[in-house]
Amino acid sequence: FDERAAPELGALRREATTIRSVSGSHGPRVIIGHAVRWGTPLNLPERHDRELKALSKGGWGAFLQSMLPKYASSFLNSTGGSLYFGVNDDRSVDTMALPEKLQDHFVCMVDKVLSNCVRPPLDGRYYDVQFFPVSVPSTDEEASAALRRTRLNARIPAQRAQLAEFHIAKITFYVQDVFAARGYEALAGPGDDASAVMYVRHQASSIKLTTPSQVAAWYR
């Protein structure tokens, strides 16, 4: 799937409608992309540089704290890639309840986690955050039609809402120097050196390197 291609049903356009910055000069770019419809299958297969995540019951805050360091480490120790929030395993658009007024909070939490729970710490040079508004069905008939287009029943948002209330979020990690991308570690918490683990991407999975010999063998 080429995100630079012309838009089509189920496609996510890379071109932005808005670009702004959060967290000062060292914060990530924040990009507002074009809208997609809830329940629509996306042409986004998981692969070495793409991971899709539906949200757990704990919501995006819990997921960012527990899983974001792992995926940051695996992408940056490989060739870079993108992590999507609010897309089911069958590639259908689910969504996350993330009104525009909470987007800066989301970005600041991403910045905090990547600054404190990845070693060496990351700043906005290494990643950006993109939001895609999700159009929620306004009638039961539209909701039923959306469900028929998916292989897995997406969660219907409990309340009919404005377009600005629901989004897919995408965090893209960039490798600045492919020859130096060999040492990013995920930490369970700030300064928790005992928990430091390296991850890498293999096909469509993030795998853990637990011993120095595994690290040496991977980069041989």
C-alpha positions as CSV (number, residue, x, y, z in Angstrom):
1,F,0.0,0.0,0.0
2,D,1.5,3.3,-1.0
3,E,0.3,6.1,1.3
4,R,1.3,8.6,-1.3
5,A,-1.2,7.2,-3.9
6,A,-4.5,8.8,-4.8
7,P,-7.1,8.4,-2.1
8,E,-9.6,5.5,-2.4
9,L,-12.1,3.7,-0.2
10,G,-10.3,2.4,2.8
11,A,-7.1,4.3,2.2
12,L,-5.3,6.7,4.5
13,R,-3.8,9.7,2.8
14,R,-0.4,10.8,4.1
15,E,-1.0,14.4,2.9
16,A,-1.9,16.6,5.8
17,T,-4.6,19.1,6.2
18,T,-2.9,20.6,9.3
19,I,0.6,20.4,10.7
20,R,1.5,21.9,14.1
21,S,3.9,21.3,17.0
22,V,3.4,20.4,20.6
23,S,5.8,20.3,23.5
24,G,8.1,23.1,22.2
25,S,10.8,23.0,19.6
26,H,11.9,19.4,20.5
27,G,8.4,18.0,20.3
28,P,7.1,15.9,17.5
29,R,5.2,17.2,14.5
30,V,1.4,16.7,14.8
31,I,-0.3,16.0,11.5
32,I,-4.1,16.0,10.9
33,G,-4.9,13.7,8.1
34,H,-8.1,13.1,6.0
35,A,-11.2,11.5,7.4
36,V,-12.1,7.8,7.2
37,R,-15.3,6.0,7.9
38,W,-15.9,3.8,10.9
39,G,-16.1,0.1,10.0
40,T,-14.4,0.5,6.6
41,P,-11.6,-2.0,5.9
42,L,-8.3,-0.4,5.3
43,N,-5.7,-1.5,2.8
44,L,-3.1,-1.7,5.5
45,P,-1.6,-5.2,6.1
46,E,0.7,-5.6,9.0
47,R,4.3,-6.0,7.9
48,H,7.8,-5.3,9.2
49,D,7.2,-1.5,9.2
50,R,3.6,-1.4,10.2
51,E,1.7,-2.5,13.4
52,L,-2.1,-2.3,13.9
53,K,-3.6,-2.0,17.4
54,A,-7.2,-2.0,18.5
55,L,-7.4,-0.4,22.0
56,S,-7.8,-2.5,25.1
57,K,-10.3,-1.8,27.8
58,G,-7.7,0.1,29.6
59,G,-7.7,2.8,26.9
60,W,-4.9,4.5,25.1
61,G,-3.2,5.9,28.2
62,A,-2.5,2.4,29.7
63,F,-1.4,1.1,26.3
64,L,1.1,4.0,25.7
65,Q,2.7,3.4,29.1
66,S,2.9,-0.4,28.8
67,M,3.6,-1.0,25.1
68,L,4.9,2.1,23.3
69,P,8.5,1.6,24.5
70,K,8.5,-1.9,23.0
71,Y,7.4,-0.8,19.6
72,A,9.6,2.3,19.6
73,S,12.6,0.1,20.3
74,S,11.7,-2.5,17.7
75,F,11.1,0.0,14.9
76,L,14.2,2.1,15.7
77,N,16.4,-0.9,15.9
78,S,15.2,-2.0,12.4
79,T,14.3,0.4,9.6
80,G,11.6,2.5,11.2
81,G,7.8,2.1,10.9
82,S,4.4,3.1,12.0
83,L,2.1,2.1,14.9
84,Y,-1.6,2.6,14.4
85,F,-4.1,2.9,17.3
86,G,-7.8,2.2,16.6
87,V,-7.5,-0.4,13.8
88,N,-8.7,-4.0,14.3
89,D,-6.6,-7.0,13.3
90,D,-8.9,-7.5,10.3
91,R,-7.8,-3.9,9.2
92,S,-11.3,-2.5,9.9
93,V,-11.5,1.0,11.3
94,D,-12.5,0.8,14.9
95,T,-11.8,4.1,16.5
96,M,-10.7,5.8,19.7
97,A,-12.6,8.4,21.6
98,L,-10.2,11.2,21.3
99,P,-11.7,14.6,20.9
100,E,-9.6,17.3,19.4
101,K,-9.2,19.0,22.8
102,L,-7.4,15.8,24.1
103,Q,-5.0,15.4,21.2
104,D,-2.4,17.6,22.8
105,H,-2.7,15.5,25.9
106,F,-2.2,12.3,23.9
107,V,0.9,13.8,22.2
108,C,2.4,15.0,25.5
109,M,1.9,11.5,27.0
110,V,3.7,10.0,23.9
111,D,6.5,12.5,24.4
112,K,6.8,11.7,28.1
113,V,6.9,7.9,27.6
114,L,9.4,8.1,24.8
115,S,11.6,10.6,26.7
116,N,11.6,8.5,29.9
117,C,11.0,4.8,29.0
118,V,13.3,4.4,25.9
119,R,17.1,4.5,26.2
120,P,18.6,6.6,24.7
121,P,15.6,9.1,25.1
122,L,13.7,10.1,22.0
123,D,12.6,13.6,20.9
124,G,10.6,14.9,18.0
125,R,13.3,14.3,15.5
126,Y,12.7,10.6,15.7
127,Y,8.9,10.4,15.4
128,D,5.7,12.2,14.5
129,V,2.1,11.8,15.4
130,Q,-0.8,11.8,12.9
131,F,-4.5,11.8,13.6
132,F,-7.2,10.6,11.2
133,P,-10.8,11.8,12.0
134,V,-13.3,8.9,12.0
135,S,-16.8,9.4,10.7
136,V,-19.2,7.5,13.0
137,P,-22.4,6.2,11.4
138,S,-25.3,8.4,12.2
139,T,-28.1,5.8,11.8
140,D,-28.5,2.2,12.7
141,E,-28.8,1.3,9.0
142,E,-25.4,2.8,8.4
143,A,-23.9,1.0,11.4
144,S,-25.3,-2.3,10.1
145,A,-23.9,-1.7,6.7
146,A,-20.5,-0.9,8.2
147,L,-20.5,-4.2,10.2
148,R,-21.3,-6.1,7.0
149,R,-18.1,-4.7,5.5
150,T,-15.9,-6.1,8.2
151,R,-14.9,-9.6,9.1
152,L,-14.8,-8.8,12.8
153,N,-17.5,-6.7,14.6
154,A,-15.9,-3.4,15.4
155,R,-17.2,-1.7,18.6
156,I,-20.0,0.7,17.7
157,P,-19.3,3.9,19.7
158,A,-22.0,4.2,22.4
159,Q,-22.9,7.8,21.5
160,R,-23.5,9.4,18.1
161,A,-20.9,12.1,18.0
162,Q,-19.4,14.8,15.9
163,L,-16.6,13.9,13.5
164,A,-14.1,15.6,15.8
165,E,-14.8,13.2,18.7
166,F,-13.2,10.0,17.2
167,H,-9.8,9.4,15.6
168,I,-7.3,6.9,14.5
169,A,-3.8,7.8,15.8
170,K,-0.6,6.9,14.0
171,I,2.9,7.2,15.4
172,T,5.7,7.0,12.8
173,F,9.3,6.3,13.9
174,Y,12.2,7.5,11.8
175,V,15.7,6.0,11.7
176,Q,18.1,8.9,11.5
177,D,21.2,6.7,10.8
178,V,20.6,3.1,9.8
179,F,24.1,2.1,10.9
180,A,23.6,3.6,14.4
181,A,20.2,2.1,14.9
182,R,21.4,-0.8,17.0
183,G,20.8,0.1,20.7
184,Y,17.4,1.4,21.6
185,E,16.1,-0.3,24.7
186,A,12.6,-0.3,26.2
187,L,12.3,0.3,30.0
188,A,9.4,-0.6,32.2
189,G,9.6,2.8,33.9
190,P,11.8,5.9,34.1
191,G,15.3,5.0,35.1
192,D,14.5,1.3,35.5
193,D,17.8,-0.1,34.0
194,A,17.1,-3.6,35.3
195,S,14.1,-3.9,32.9
196,A,16.0,-2.7,29.8
197,V,15.2,-4.9,26.8
198,M,16.0,-4.5,23.1
199,Y,13.4,-5.3,20.5
200,V,13.6,-5.7,16.7
201,R,11.1,-6.1,13.9
202,H,11.0,-9.5,12.1
203,Q,8.4,-9.8,9.4
204,A,5.2,-8.4,11.1
205,S,6.3,-9.0,14.7
206,S,8.4,-7.3,17.4
207,I,10.7,-9.8,19.0
208,K,12.8,-9.5,22.1
209,L,16.6,-9.9,22.2
210,T,17.3,-11.2,25.7
211,T,21.1,-11.9,25.6
212,P,24.2,-10.2,24.2
213,S,24.7,-13.2,21.9
214,Q,21.2,-12.7,20.4
215,V,22.0,-9.1,19.8
216,A,25.3,-9.9,18.2
217,A,23.7,-12.6,16.0
218,W,20.9,-10.3,14.8
219,Y,23.3,-7.6,13.7
220,R,26.0,-9.9,12.3
